[in-house]
């Protein structure tokens, strides 16, 4: 599932980069095994948004899009509208 969601996100041409934020070394290894990029975060987070916020602090990005496996596609039009590029 992680690889599927990652690859769907990469298909969105309006994203500059895609990362998986995780506290789990096994997940990091899986992500890197299929060619993805993972950011290790604290295991203390109770919510995914907190994990993404920690990971985002390490990135030089104007904006960050959080995507979970429950939403398997990336809505390009919505992302562009958030960036002001409709």
Jmol script that loads the backbone (N, CA, C; Angstrom):
load data "model"
ATOM      1  N   UNK A   1       0.825  -1.198   0.000  1.00  0.00           N
ATOM      2  CA  UNK A   1       0.000   0.000   0.000  1.00  0.00           C
ATOM      3  C   UNK A   1       0.865   1.256   0.000  1.00  0.00           C
ATOM      4  N   UNK A   2       1.940   1.253   0.785  1.00  0.00           N
ATOM      5  CA  UNK A   2       2.807   2.433   0.838  1.00  0.00           C
ATOM      6  C   UNK A   2       3.374   2.741  -0.542  1.00  0.00           C
ATOM      7  N   UNK A   3       3.837   1.720  -1.229  1.00  0.00           N
ATOM      8  CA  UNK A   3       4.412   1.950  -2.553  1.00  0.00           C
ATOM      9  C   UNK A   3       3.365   2.476  -3.521  1.00  0.00           C
ATOM     10  N   UNK A   4       2.157   1.927  -3.466  1.00  0.00           N
ATOM     11  CA  UNK A   4       1.085   2.381  -4.365  1.00  0.00           C
ATOM     12  C   UNK A   4       0.777   3.863  -4.131  1.00  0.00           C
ATOM     13  N   UNK A   5       0.600   4.239  -2.877  1.00  0.00           N
ATOM     14  CA  UNK A   5       0.268   5.629  -2.554  1.00  0.00           C
ATOM     15  C   UNK A   5       1.423   6.545  -2.954  1.00  0.00           C
ATOM     16  N   UNK A   6       2.659   6.130  -2.684  1.00  0.00           N
ATOM     17  CA  UNK A   6       3.829   6.918  -3.059  1.00  0.00           C
ATOM     18  C   UNK A   6       3.869   7.132  -4.571  1.00  0.00           C
ATOM     19  N   UNK A   7       3.706   6.060  -5.331  1.00  0.00           N
ATOM     20  CA  UNK A   7       3.789   6.158  -6.791  1.00  0.00           C
ATOM     21  C   UNK A   7       2.652   7.020  -7.361  1.00  0.00           C
ATOM     22  N   UNK A   8       1.479   6.947  -6.775  1.00  0.00           N
ATOM     23  CA  UNK A   8       0.376   7.811  -7.224  1.00  0.00           C
ATOM     24  C   UNK A   8       0.703   9.276  -6.946  1.00  0.00           C
ATOM     25  N   UNK A   9       1.312   9.550  -5.816  1.00  0.00           N
ATOM     26  CA  UNK A   9       1.684  10.930  -5.499  1.00  0.00           C
ATOM     27  C   UNK A   9       2.749  11.436  -6.461  1.00  0.00           C
ATOM     28  N   UNK A  10       3.722  10.593  -6.799  1.00  0.00           N
ATOM     29  CA  UNK A  10       4.789  10.980  -7.721  1.00  0.00           C
ATOM     30  C   UNK A  10       4.216  11.316  -9.101  1.00  0.00           C
ATOM     31  N   UNK A  11       3.114  10.710  -9.468  1.00  0.00           N
ATOM     32  CA  UNK A  11       2.488  10.965 -10.767  1.00  0.00           C
ATOM     33  C   UNK A  11       1.945  12.387 -10.876  1.00  0.00           C
ATOM     34  N   UNK A  12       1.756  13.052  -9.760  1.00  0.00           N
ATOM     35  CA  UNK A  12       1.239  14.423  -9.770  1.00  0.00           C
ATOM     36  C   UNK A  12       2.381  15.368 -10.125  1.00  0.00           C
ATOM     37  N   UNK A  13       2.347  15.898 -11.336  1.00  0.00           N
ATOM     38  CA  UNK A  13       3.458  16.698 -11.847  1.00  0.00           C
ATOM     39  C   UNK A  13       3.600  18.064 -11.183  1.00  0.00           C
ATOM     40  N   UNK A  14       2.691  18.438 -10.318  1.00  0.00           N
ATOM     41  CA  UNK A  14       2.796  19.733  -9.657  1.00  0.00           C
ATOM     42  C   UNK A  14       3.526  19.631  -8.314  1.00  0.00           C
ATOM     43  N   UNK A  15       3.961  18.427  -7.938  1.00  0.00           N
ATOM     44  CA  UNK A  15       4.737  18.254  -6.724  1.00  0.00           C
ATOM     45  C   UNK A  15       6.217  18.193  -7.083  1.00  0.00           C
ATOM     46  N   UNK A  16       7.034  18.903  -6.335  1.00  0.00           N
ATOM     47  CA  UNK A  16       8.477  18.896  -6.590  1.00  0.00           C
ATOM     48  C   UNK A  16       9.152  17.658  -6.018  1.00  0.00           C
ATOM     49  N   UNK A  17       8.633  17.136  -4.925  1.00  0.00           N
ATOM     50  CA  UNK A  17       9.223  15.973  -4.271  1.00  0.00           C
ATOM     51  C   UNK A  17       8.151  15.258  -3.468  1.00  0.00           C
ATOM     52  N   UNK A  18       8.371  13.970  -3.222  1.00  0.00           N
ATOM     53  CA  UNK A  18       7.453  13.171  -2.418  1.00  0.00           C
ATOM     54  C   UNK A  18       8.282  12.416  -1.378  1.00  0.00           C
ATOM     55  N   UNK A  19       7.848  12.475  -0.124  1.00  0.00           N
ATOM     56  CA  UNK A  19       8.523  11.791   0.976  1.00  0.00           C
ATOM     57  C   UNK A  19       7.509  10.998   1.784  1.00  0.00           C
ATOM     58  N   UNK A  20       7.970   9.950   2.420  1.00  0.00           N
ATOM     59  CA  UNK A  20       7.174   9.221   3.394  1.00  0.00           C
ATOM     60  C   UNK A  20       7.744   9.567   4.762  1.00  0.00           C
ATOM     61  N   UNK A  21       6.920  10.108   5.646  1.00  0.00           N
ATOM     62  CA  UNK A  21       7.345  10.421   7.009  1.00  0.00           C
ATOM     63  C   UNK A  21       6.953   9.242   7.892  1.00  0.00           C
ATOM     64  N   UNK A  22       7.931   8.684   8.597  1.00  0.00           N
ATOM     65  CA  UNK A  22       7.673   7.508   9.421  1.00  0.00           C
ATOM     66  C   UNK A  22       8.632   7.466  10.601  1.00  0.00           C
ATOM     67  N   UNK A  23       8.216   6.804  11.661  1.00  0.00           N
ATOM     68  CA  UNK A  23       9.098   6.569  12.803  1.00  0.00           C
ATOM     69  C   UNK A  23       9.653   5.148  12.758  1.00  0.00           C
ATOM     70  N   UNK A  24       9.255   4.390  11.766  1.00  0.00           N
ATOM     71  CA  UNK A  24       9.555   2.958  11.699  1.00  0.00           C
ATOM     72  C   UNK A  24      10.685   2.673  10.704  1.00  0.00           C
ATOM     73  N   UNK A  25      11.771   2.086  11.187  1.00  0.00           N
ATOM     74  CA  UNK A  25      12.912   1.770  10.322  1.00  0.00           C
ATOM     75  C   UNK A  25      12.545   0.739   9.252  1.00  0.00           C
ATOM     76  N   UNK A  26      11.623  -0.164   9.561  1.00  0.00           N
ATOM     77  CA  UNK A  26      11.199  -1.162   8.574  1.00  0.00           C
ATOM     78  C   UNK A  26      10.472  -0.486   7.408  1.00  0.00           C
ATOM     79  N   UNK A  27       9.619   0.475   7.720  1.00  0.00           N
ATOM     80  CA  UNK A  27       8.918   1.218   6.662  1.00  0.00           C
ATOM     81  C   UNK A  27       9.928   2.029   5.855  1.00  0.00           C
ATOM     82  N   UNK A  28      10.883   2.668   6.530  1.00  0.00           N
ATOM     83  CA  UNK A  28      11.918   3.412   5.819  1.00  0.00           C
ATOM     84  C   UNK A  28      12.653   2.517   4.836  1.00  0.00           C
ATOM     85  N   UNK A  29      12.997   1.311   5.273  1.00  0.00           N
ATOM     86  CA  UNK A  29      13.715   0.371   4.409  1.00  0.00           C
ATOM     87  C   UNK A  29      12.876  -0.033   3.208  1.00  0.00           C
ATOM     88  N   UNK A  30      11.594  -0.266   3.418  1.00  0.00           N
ATOM     89  CA  UNK A  30      10.693  -0.632   2.320  1.00  0.00           C
ATOM     90  C   UNK A  30      10.611   0.511   1.314  1.00  0.00           C
ATOM     91  N   UNK A  31      10.409   1.723   1.808  1.00  0.00           N
ATOM     92  CA  UNK A  31      10.300   2.897   0.928  1.00  0.00           C
ATOM     93  C   UNK A  31      11.580   3.074   0.116  1.00  0.00           C
ATOM     94  N   UNK A  32      12.712   3.022   0.773  1.00  0.00           N
ATOM     95  CA  UNK A  32      13.971   3.187   0.058  1.00  0.00           C
ATOM     96  C   UNK A  32      14.228   2.008  -0.886  1.00  0.00           C
ATOM     97  N   UNK A  33      13.695   0.836  -0.541  1.00  0.00           N
ATOM     98  CA  UNK A  33      13.840  -0.338  -1.391  1.00  0.00           C
ATOM     99  C   UNK A  33      13.149  -0.193  -2.741  1.00  0.00           C
ATOM    100  N   UNK A  34      12.030   0.528  -2.788  1.00  0.00           N
ATOM    101  CA  UNK A  34      11.374   0.730  -4.090  1.00  0.00           C
ATOM    102  C   UNK A  34      11.761   2.066  -4.719  1.00  0.00           C
ATOM    103  N   UNK A  35      12.781   2.717  -4.156  1.00  0.00           N
ATOM    104  CA  UNK A  35      13.293   3.946  -4.751  1.00  0.00           C
ATOM    105  C   UNK A  35      12.713   5.225  -4.196  1.00  0.00           C
ATOM    106  N   UNK A  36      11.925   5.135  -3.142  1.00  0.00           N
ATOM    107  CA  UNK A  36      11.325   6.323  -2.541  1.00  0.00           C
ATOM    108  C   UNK A  36      12.233   6.973  -1.520  1.00  0.00           C
ATOM    109  N   UNK A  37      11.802   8.118  -1.026  1.00  0.00           N
ATOM    110  CA  UNK A  37      12.537   8.855  -0.002  1.00  0.00           C
ATOM    111  C   UNK A  37      11.721   8.865   1.280  1.00  0.00           C
ATOM    112  N   UNK A  38      12.381   8.569   2.390  1.00  0.00           N
ATOM    113  CA  UNK A  38      11.693   8.543   3.679  1.00  0.00           C
ATOM    114  C   UNK A  38      12.385   9.481   4.651  1.00  0.00           C
ATOM    115  N   UNK A  39      11.602  10.090   5.519  1.00  0.00           N
ATOM    116  CA  UNK A  39      12.111  10.941   6.587  1.00  0.00           C
ATOM    117  C   UNK A  39      11.715  10.294   7.911  1.00  0.00           C
ATOM    118  N   UNK A  40      12.700   9.982   8.739  1.00  0.00           N
ATOM    119  CA  UNK A  40      12.429   9.376  10.036  1.00  0.00           C
ATOM    120  C   UNK A  40      12.023  10.468  11.016  1.00  0.00           C
ATOM    121  N   UNK A  41      10.945  10.218  11.740  1.00  0.00           N
ATOM    122  CA  UNK A  41      10.427  11.169  12.716  1.00  0.00           C
ATOM    123  C   UNK A  41      10.318  10.497  14.077  1.00  0.00           C
ATOM    124  N   UNK A  42       9.973  11.267  15.064  1.00  0.00           N
ATOM    125  CA  UNK A  42       9.808  10.769  16.424  1.00  0.00           C
ATOM    126  C   UNK A  42       8.669   9.752  16.497  1.00  0.00           C
ATOM    127  N   UNK A  43       8.825   8.781  17.374  1.00  0.00           N
ATOM    128  CA  UNK A  43       7.761   7.792  17.594  1.00  0.00           C
ATOM    129  C   UNK A  43       6.689   8.323  18.549  1.00  0.00           C
ATOM    130  N   UNK A  44       6.896   9.500  19.098  1.00  0.00           N
ATOM    131  CA  UNK A  44       5.976  10.060  20.092  1.00  0.00           C
ATOM    132  C   UNK A  44       4.719  10.672  19.499  1.00  0.00           C
ATOM    133  N   UNK A  45       4.660  10.856  18.193  1.00  0.00           N
ATOM    134  CA  UNK A  45       3.500  11.509  17.577  1.00  0.00           C
ATOM    135  C   UNK A  45       2.264  10.630  17.660  1.00  0.00           C
ATOM    136  N   UNK A  46       1.144  11.250  18.011  1.00  0.00           N
ATOM    137  CA  UNK A  46      -0.132  10.535  18.061  1.00  0.00           C
ATOM    138  C   UNK A  46      -0.939  10.748  16.782  1.00  0.00           C
ATOM    139  N   UNK A  47      -0.644  11.807  16.052  1.00  0.00           N
ATOM    140  CA  UNK A  47      -1.382  12.126  14.834  1.00  0.00           C
ATOM    141  C   UNK A  47      -0.428  12.241  13.645  1.00  0.00           C
ATOM    142  N   UNK A  48      -0.912  11.869  12.484  1.00  0.00           N
ATOM    143  CA  UNK A  48      -0.107  11.956  11.262  1.00  0.00           C
ATOM    144  C   UNK A  48       0.278  13.396  10.967  1.00  0.00           C
ATOM    145  N   UNK A  49      -0.589  14.334  11.264  1.00  0.00           N
ATOM    146  CA  UNK A  49      -0.277  15.740  10.988  1.00  0.00           C
ATOM    147  C   UNK A  49       0.919  16.211  11.815  1.00  0.00           C
ATOM    148  N   UNK A  50       1.068  15.702  13.042  1.00  0.00           N
ATOM    149  CA  UNK A  50       2.233  16.050  13.857  1.00  0.00           C
ATOM    150  C   UNK A  50       3.505  15.466  13.249  1.00  0.00           C
ATOM    151  N   UNK A  51       3.422  14.247  12.736  1.00  0.00           N
ATOM    152  CA  UNK A  51       4.564  13.594  12.094  1.00  0.00           C
ATOM    153  C   UNK A  51       4.980  14.379  10.842  1.00  0.00           C
ATOM    154  N   UNK A  52       4.000  14.792  10.057  1.00  0.00           N
ATOM    155  CA  UNK A  52       4.282  15.560   8.846  1.00  0.00           C
ATOM    156  C   UNK A  52       4.867  16.927   9.208  1.00  0.00           C
ATOM    157  N   UNK A  53       4.363  17.549  10.246  1.00  0.00           N
ATOM    158  CA  UNK A  53       4.904  18.850  10.674  1.00  0.00           C
ATOM    159  C   UNK A  53       6.372  18.716  11.056  1.00  0.00           C
ATOM    160  N   UNK A  54       6.724  17.659  11.783  1.00  0.00           N
ATOM    161  CA  UNK A  54       8.125  17.448  12.141  1.00  0.00           C
ATOM    162  C   UNK A  54       8.981  17.251  10.883  1.00  0.00           C
ATOM    163  N   UNK A  55       8.515  16.424   9.978  1.00  0.00           N
ATOM    164  CA  UNK A  55       9.262  16.170   8.742  1.00  0.00           C
ATOM    165  C   UNK A  55       9.391  17.446   7.914  1.00  0.00           C
ATOM    166  N   UNK A  56       8.333  18.235   7.853  1.00  0.00           N
ATOM    167  CA  UNK A  56       8.330  19.458   7.051  1.00  0.00           C
ATOM    168  C   UNK A  56       9.342  20.477   7.554  1.00  0.00           C
ATOM    169  N   UNK A  57       9.627  20.467   8.843  1.00  0.00           N
ATOM    170  CA  UNK A  57      10.608  21.397   9.405  1.00  0.00           C
ATOM    171  C   UNK A  57      11.988  21.180   8.796  1.00  0.00           C
ATOM    172  N   UNK A  58      12.260  19.976   8.298  1.00  0.00           N
ATOM    173  CA  UNK A  58      13.569  19.663   7.714  1.00  0.00           C
ATOM    174  C   UNK A  58      13.658  19.984   6.230  1.00  0.00           C
ATOM    175  N   UNK A  59      12.536  20.283   5.626  1.00  0.00           N
ATOM    176  CA  UNK A  59      12.500  20.526   4.187  1.00  0.00           C
ATOM    177  C   UNK A  59      12.522  22.020   3.896  1.00  0.00           C
ATOM    178  N   UNK A  60      13.140  22.389   2.808  1.00  0.00           N
ATOM    179  CA  UNK A  60      13.077  23.773   2.345  1.00  0.00           C
ATOM    180  C   UNK A  60      11.946  23.835   1.329  1.00  0.00           C
ATOM    181  N   UNK A  61      10.742  24.037   1.837  1.00  0.00           N
ATOM    182  CA  UNK A  61       9.561  24.011   0.975  1.00  0.00           C
ATOM    183  C   UNK A  61       8.647  25.179   1.310  1.00  0.00           C
ATOM    184  N   UNK A  62       8.027  25.726   0.286  1.00  0.00           N
ATOM    185  CA  UNK A  62       7.039  26.781   0.490  1.00  0.00           C
ATOM    186  C   UNK A  62       5.729  26.216   1.008  1.00  0.00           C
ATOM    187  N   UNK A  63       5.433  24.971   0.625  1.00  0.00           N
ATOM    188  CA  UNK A  63       4.210  24.320   1.072  1.00  0.00           C
ATOM    189  C   UNK A  63       4.437  22.821   1.135  1.00  0.00           C
ATOM    190  N   UNK A  64       3.606  22.162   1.932  1.00  0.00           N
ATOM    191  CA  UNK A  64       3.682  20.711   2.109  1.00  0.00           C
ATOM    192  C   UNK A  64       2.268  20.162   1.985  1.00  0.00           C
ATOM    193  N   UNK A  65       2.120  19.103   1.211  1.00  0.00           N
ATOM    194  CA  UNK A  65       0.828  18.435   1.049  1.00  0.00           C
ATOM    195  C   UNK A  65       0.886  17.126   1.821  1.00  0.00           C
ATOM    196  N   UNK A  66      -0.030  16.938   2.759  1.00  0.00           N
ATOM    197  CA  UNK A  66      -0.092  15.695   3.515  1.00  0.00           C
ATOM    198  C   UNK A  66      -1.076  14.751   2.829  1.00  0.00           C
ATOM    199  N   UNK A  67      -0.630  13.543   2.589  1.00  0.00           N
ATOM    200  CA  UNK A  67      -1.468  12.549   1.918  1.00  0.00           C
ATOM    201  C   UNK A  67      -1.436  11.277   2.735  1.00  0.00           C
ATOM    202  N   UNK A  68      -2.579  10.693   2.954  1.00  0.00           N
ATOM    203  CA  UNK A  68      -2.657   9.436   3.693  1.00  0.00           C
ATOM    204  C   UNK A  68      -3.113   8.320   2.765  1.00  0.00           C
ATOM    205  N   UNK A  69      -2.956   7.101   3.208  1.00  0.00           N
ATOM    206  CA  UNK A  69      -3.345   5.961   2.366  1.00  0.00           C
ATOM    207  C   UNK A  69      -4.856   5.880   2.166  1.00  0.00           C
ATOM    208  N   UNK A  70      -5.639   6.562   2.999  1.00  0.00           N
ATOM    209  CA  UNK A  70      -7.097   6.523   2.820  1.00  0.00           C
ATOM    210  C   UNK A  70      -7.539   7.349   1.616  1.00  0.00           C
ATOM    211  N   UNK A  71      -6.683   8.275   1.165  1.00  0.00           N
ATOM    212  CA  UNK A  71      -6.948   9.061  -0.045  1.00  0.00           C
ATOM    213  C   UNK A  71      -5.875   8.679  -1.054  1.00  0.00           C
ATOM    214  N   UNK A  72      -6.159   7.715  -1.894  1.00  0.00           N
ATOM    215  CA  UNK A  72      -5.129   7.095  -2.726  1.00  0.00           C
ATOM    216  C   UNK A  72      -4.708   7.917  -3.936  1.00  0.00           C
ATOM    217  N   UNK A  73      -5.439   8.949  -4.278  1.00  0.00           N
ATOM    218  CA  UNK A  73      -5.049   9.769  -5.425  1.00  0.00           C
ATOM    219  C   UNK A  73      -4.712  11.181  -4.956  1.00  0.00           C
ATOM    220  N   UNK A  74      -3.999  11.904  -5.780  1.00  0.00           N
ATOM    221  CA  UNK A  74      -3.648  13.292  -5.495  1.00  0.00           C
ATOM    222  C   UNK A  74      -4.451  14.168  -6.437  1.00  0.00           C
ATOM    223  N   UNK A  75      -5.163  15.126  -5.892  1.00  0.00           N
ATOM    224  CA  UNK A  75      -5.990  16.013  -6.695  1.00  0.00           C
ATOM    225  C   UNK A  75      -5.136  17.187  -7.170  1.00  0.00           C
ATOM    226  N   UNK A  76      -4.633  17.090  -8.414  1.00  0.00           N
ATOM    227  CA  UNK A  76      -3.736  18.093  -8.979  1.00  0.00           C
ATOM    228  C   UNK A  76      -4.373  19.476  -9.003  1.00  0.00           C
ATOM    229  N   UNK A  77      -5.615  19.570  -9.391  1.00  0.00           N
ATOM    230  CA  UNK A  77      -6.300  20.866  -9.482  1.00  0.00           C
ATOM    231  C   UNK A  77      -6.367  21.522  -8.111  1.00  0.00           C
ATOM    232  N   UNK A  78      -6.646  20.753  -7.094  1.00  0.00           N
ATOM    233  CA  UNK A  78      -6.732  21.311  -5.747  1.00  0.00           C
ATOM    234  C   UNK A  78      -5.364  21.809  -5.265  1.00  0.00           C
ATOM    235  N   UNK A  79      -4.325  21.035  -5.535  1.00  0.00           N
ATOM    236  CA  UNK A  79      -2.981  21.459  -5.129  1.00  0.00           C
ATOM    237  C   UNK A  79      -2.589  22.738  -5.854  1.00  0.00           C
ATOM    238  N   UNK A  80      -2.851  22.798  -7.146  1.00  0.00           N
ATOM    239  CA  UNK A  80      -2.522  24.012  -7.894  1.00  0.00           C
ATOM    240  C   UNK A  80      -3.294  25.217  -7.380  1.00  0.00           C
ATOM    241  N   UNK A  81      -4.544  25.016  -6.983  1.00  0.00           N
ATOM    242  CA  UNK A  81      -5.330  26.135  -6.462  1.00  0.00           C
ATOM    243  C   UNK A  81      -4.759  26.616  -5.131  1.00  0.00           C
ATOM    244  N   UNK A  82      -4.233  25.700  -4.323  1.00  0.00           N
ATOM    245  CA  UNK A  82      -3.615  26.097  -3.060  1.00  0.00           C
ATOM    246  C   UNK A  82      -2.323  26.879  -3.304  1.00  0.00           C
ATOM    247  N   UNK A  83      -1.630  26.539  -4.373  1.00  0.00           N
ATOM    248  CA  UNK A  83      -0.393  27.232  -4.727  1.00  0.00           C
ATOM    249  C   UNK A  83      -0.676  28.535  -5.465  1.00  0.00           C
ATOM    250  N   UNK A  84      -1.915  28.751  -5.880  1.00  0.00           N
ATOM    251  CA  UNK A  84      -2.259  29.955  -6.621  1.00  0.00           C
ATOM    252  C   UNK A  84      -1.937  29.839  -8.101  1.00  0.00           C
ATOM    253  N   UNK A  85      -1.873  28.608  -8.628  1.00  0.00           N
ATOM    254  CA  UNK A  85      -1.514  28.368 -10.037  1.00  0.00           C
ATOM    255  C   UNK A  85      -2.665  27.764 -10.821  1.00  0.00           C
ATOM    256  N   UNK A  86      -3.872  28.050 -10.518  1.00  0.00           N
ATOM    257  CA  UNK A  86      -5.003  27.405 -11.195  1.00  0.00           C
ATOM    258  C   UNK A  86      -4.932  27.554 -12.691  1.00  0.00           C
TER     259      UNK A  86
END
end "model"
wireframe off; spacefill off
backbone 0.3
color backbone group
